[in-house]
Amino acid sequence: MRAQDSEAFKLGLRHGIPIMLGYLAVSFALGISARNAGLSVIQAGVASLTNMASAGEYAGFQVIRQDSGLIEMALMTLIANARYLLMSCALSQKLAPDLRTPHRLLLGMTVTDEMFALSVAAPGMLNPWYPYGMFAVSATGWTVGTMLGVVVGNALPARLVSALSVSLFGMFLAAIVPKARENRFIRGLILVSMALSGICYLLPGIGSLSSGMRVILLTVLISGAAAVIRPVDGEAGDAQ
């Protein structure tokens, strides 16, 4: 490893510590969700290490819990993690043109919301060892937190585990409430999503589908309609 790569990796380790601390709390709730889905400590840890996406993991654990099929799980995780495709495209613009494919593939594993923000904000071309350092420490926190959630979930009474599971929904609320307060259109979409979810649950035919499949259909329908009604592009999207 070159001296500049070593320095970039050490800087990534330092910048990854705050991310790791935040990931410990979030992944702990995911571990309880994994425990409720019947996963072991090792299975939950491997799932977190190879996924590193709260919404995608939660969707996957719910599909496992409902004993649904692999196709449904693939669709759920694809939709939940679709934003990482856009982040990866944006991050590719900061990479040196001669950066080899193995590095590009490994960098794809480091794309999370927080690490993407720090990587994009890094001055000049991105040294891949910088996100590698962040990933090394933050992935450890994410994986350990998930495994601890399973261990504690197995040790605590069922009612307390159910109560702790609510913390994961608090994480999702923390993600959508600020945007909903700032943007009237997003606020309206959230209300429409909630209403349609309840209606679909009661409708004959659609109501008989699994909850995961209903989420997939509603996500595609509502996001597609929102893109047509309020397209976002370039500077106009940033101003909204």
FENNORTA-V759233 format. One record per pair of residues at least 6 apart in sequence whose C-alpha atoms are under 7 Angstrom apart, sorted by the first residue. I is the first residue (numbers start at 1). J is the second residue. D is the distance in Angstrom with one decimal. If there is no record, write none. Layout:
I:J:D
I:J:D
//
This chain:
5:129:5.8
8:127:6.8
8:129:5.6
8:130:4.6
9:129:4.9
9:130:4.8
9:132:6.5
9:133:4.5
10:133:6.3
11:130:6.5
12:130:4.6
12:131:5.9
12:132:6.9
12:133:4.1
12:134:4.4
13:133:4.5
13:134:5.0
13:137:6.1
15:134:6.4
16:134:4.2
16:137:5.9
16:138:5.6
17:137:6.5
17:138:6.7
19:138:5.8
20:137:6.3
20:138:4.1
20:141:4.9
20:142:6.7
21:141:6.8
23:138:7.0
23:141:6.0
23:142:5.1
24:141:5.2
24:142:5.5
24:145:4.6
25:145:6.9
27:142:5.5
27:145:5.0
27:146:4.7
28:145:4.6
28:146:4.8
28:148:6.3
28:149:4.4
29:149:6.2
29:165:6.1
29:167:6.4
29:168:5.5
30:58:6.6
30:146:5.9
30:149:6.9
30:168:6.9
31:44:6.8
31:146:4.0
31:147:5.9
31:148:6.8
31:149:4.0
31:150:4.8
32:149:4.9
32:150:5.3
32:153:5.4
32:165:6.3
33:61:6.7
33:165:6.5
34:44:6.1
34:61:5.7
34:150:6.7
35:150:5.0
35:153:6.4
37:61:5.9
37:62:6.8
37:64:6.0
37:65:4.2
41:147:5.2
41:150:5.8
41:151:6.8
44:146:6.5
44:147:6.3
45:143:5.2
45:146:6.1
45:147:5.4
48:142:6.8
48:143:5.4
48:146:6.9
49:139:6.4
49:143:5.5
51:57:6.8
55:80:5.9
56:77:4.8
56:80:5.1
56:81:5.8
59:76:6.3
59:77:6.5
60:73:5.8
60:77:6.4
63:73:6.0
63:212:6.5
72:213:6.7
76:216:6.2
84:111:6.7
88:108:6.7
88:111:6.9
91:120:6.4
94:125:5.1
94:126:5.5
95:125:5.7
95:126:5.5
96:125:6.3
103:128:7.0
107:128:6.9
110:131:6.4
110:132:7.0
110:135:5.8
115:131:6.9
115:134:7.0
119:126:7.0
119:131:6.6
153:161:5.8
179:186:7.0
180:186:5.4
180:187:4.4
181:187:7.0
200:206:5.9
200:207:5.6
201:207:4.4
//
